[in-house]
Amino acid sequence: MSSYQTLEVTQEGPVRHIRLDRPDVRNAFNGQVVLDLTAAFTAADTDDTTRVVVLAGNGKSFSAGADLSWMQEQATLPHAENAQSADRMARMFLAIARCKKPVVGRIHGHALGGGSGLTAAVDLAICSETCLFGLTEVKLGIVPAVISPFVMQKIGAGRARTLFLTGERFDGKEAQRIGLVHRAVPDAELDAAVAKAVAELLSAGPCAVASAKELIQAVSHLSLEDAIPVTSKWIADLRATPEAKEGFAAFLEKRQPGWMS
């Protein structure tokens, strides 16, 4: 695999593992992490051998968010450069959220600030029950600006209002309750839960999974009436594809579809 300064990237069959690798600072991200994550997800997006991406963090924590020393440095830049830096960071989250491959987050330890943002950007986040989350930016005199769209898509504006304003911290069980993560499990069961989620994704048609991600983006803002021409065309087109025909045949013939072989 290609090497990155701040990431450990490995491939296990159809699964690409992208691990934040700055454990000495709880995987806080700086400008280099922003560049590396953007590049890593862009590469995964276009790799035909990759069907699932797992995002995790090496060491004791998933990610403590933005590196405060780096944030201080950005604040001293001329306004245009400061704005460009913020734009690159926002597009890093977008690269994760828009990756055509399903992205599973393995969340443990701390996932504060931007770490909660990374959790929101993945498709399916699984965390340890003891994991500590928080949209803590207001405690530093700033706001969770670039991560706000991703967080609000997961938990809604009502819950975000409280968490953005208070900056309060909460554990994995609460993260599951409010919808930030798909599942919270005991620490000892985290890897098994991630593996199960990956297996479920690999059992689905890869083109169908990518299409499902696009479908959500396409219809989430539409009224029920306006969605009808979009969704009816969607299923009509999709069920005529080779992957769908294989899926139908495999089910009726009581065998595994070709994408699982």
N, C-alpha and C positions, 0 to 999 in steps of 0.2 A: 504493500500500500504506500501511497505518497505520504511523505512525512510533513508534519506541521509543528511549529514551534511550541504551541500551547495545547495540542490535542494528541491523544493516542487513538489512531484509527486502525481497526482491524476488520477483516472479512471472515465470516464463518458461513460458508455456503451462500445462501441467498440473503443472509443477515449482515448488515454493516453496523459495527459498533463504533460510535463516536464518543470518546470520553474526554471531558475537560480534564486537563492535566497540569493544574497549578495547586496541588494539595497544600502547599505551605501557606497559601492565602485563601484557603477554602474555595478554590476555583473561582475567585472573583475575576470578572472579565475586564480587560483593558483593550486598547486599540488593536493589539495583535490578536487577541482572542476573537474580537469582532471580525477581523479579516479572515482568520482561520475557520471560524464557524461558518461564515458565509461561503467560503470556498469549499469547505467539506460538504455542506448540504447541496451546493450547486453540483458538485461532482456526483454525489449519491443520486441526485435527481435524474441525471442523464446516464447512469450506469445500468445497462440492461441486465446485468447479473444480480443486481440488488433488488430485493422485493420488500424488505423491511429495514428500517433504521432504528437503532436503539441509542438514545442519548443518555449518558450517565456522567458521573463525576468520580475521579479517582480520589482516594483519601477518605477523610471523615465526613465530608459534606458534598452535596450535589453542587451548589453554588451559593455563595454569600452575596451575589449581585455584583454591581459595578465596583471596581477597585477605586477606593476613595482618593488615593494618591493620583490616579489617572484622572479622575473627575476634577480634582483641584487643578491639574495641569490644563485640562480643556477649558476651564473657566477663565484662564489667563490669556487664552488665544484671542486674536482679533475676531470680531463677531462672525465674519464669513467663515473662518476656519472652524470656529466653535460650532456653528450651524452645520457645516459639512460633517463634522465628527458625529453629531447627534443623528444626522440623516443616515450615516453608515450603520450606526447602532440599531436604528429602527429597521433598516433593511436586513440586518442580520436576523431579527425575529421574523421578518416576513419570509426570508429564505427557508426558515424552519417550517413555518405555517403553510407555505405554498408548495413545499416539496411534494411531488406527485406520489412518492412512496409513503406508506403509512409510517408515522414516527411514534415510537413508544418511549416515554420518559421513565427512567429508573431514578426515583427521587429519594434521597436519604439525608440524614444529618440536618443541614440547614439549607433552606431555599428561600432566602430573604431578598426583598427588593427585586432586582433583575432576575434572581433565581426563581422567584415566583412567576416572573414574566416568561422565563424559559419553560416553566411547567405549563403555563397557559398556552404557549405556542405549539406544543406537541399535540398530536391527535389523541393519544391515550396515555395518561400519566398514572403510574402506580407508585405509591409512596409507602414508606414505613409509618406506622402509627405514631411513632415518636418524632417524626420529622417536624421541624419548626419552619413555618411559613410566616410571611408578613409583607405587606406593602408599606414598608417602613420609611419611605422617602421623606415624609413630612417631618420626621424626627431630625432630619438633616437640613431642613429648610428648603426642600425641593418637592417635586411631585412625581408620581410614576407616569410620566408623560408618554414616552415611546411605547411602554408596555400596556398602557391603558386600553387600547382597542382589543388586544388579545385577551386580557383579563376579563373585560366586560362581556366579550363573546362567551366566555365560559361561565361566569357567575352572575351576569346581569348588572344593570346599573344600580339597582337598589342595594344589593350587597356591597358592590364596589364603593358606593357612597360612604358607607360606614367605615370600611377598611382603608380607603384612601385617606379619609379625614383623620382617623385616629392613629393609623400606623400600628395598630395592635397586632400582636403575634398570636398564631394559632397552630394547633397540631394537625397531624395527618387525618385524624378522625373528623375534625371540623372541615378540613380541606375537602374530604369526600362528601360531607353533608352539603356543602355549598356548591359542589360541582367543579371545583378547581382540578380535582384528580378523579380518575375513574374508580380507583380502589385504594384503600389504606389497609395494610396487612401488618402483622407482627414482624419485627425486624428479621427474624430468622426465616421468614417465608417470602421475603422480597424477591429474591432471585427466582424462586419457583413461580411466583405470580407473574413476573415479567416473561419468563419462558412460556407460560401458558398463553399469555396474551399474544406473543409472537407466533405460537403455533396456530392460534385461531386465525390470525391474519394470513398466515401461509396457506391455510385451508381454503381461503377465498380466492376467487379469480383475480389476478393482478390487475387486469384492465378494469374490472368492475370496481376494485378498491379505489383506483385512481379516479374513475368516473364518479364514484360516490363522494369523493372530496370536492370535485368540481360541482356536483349537484347541490351540495350544501351552500356553496358560495353563490350559485346561480339563483336559488329560490328563496333564500332566507329573508330577503328584503321585499319579496313580492306578496301581494294579496292572494287569497285562495283562488279568486277568479283569474288573476293575471298569471298565476302559476300553471294553469291548465294547459295552454298551448306549449309551454316550455317542457313540462313534465311528460305530456303525452308523446311529443316528438322524441324526447329523451329515451323513453322505454322502447318506442317503436324502432329507433335506430339501434339501440343496444342489444335488443333480443335477436337481431338479425346478424350479429357478429359471430365469428368462429368460436370465440371463447364462450359465449352464451349457448351456442348450439352444442358445444362439448359439455357444458354444465348440465343442460337438460338431458342429454343422452346418458351421461354418467349416472345421474340420479335415477332415471328410468331403468337403466340396466344394472343398477345396484353395484356400481363400481366407483373407484376413485377417479376424479377428473384428471386429465393429463397434466395439469399444472402442479399436481401433488406428487407426481412420479419422480 
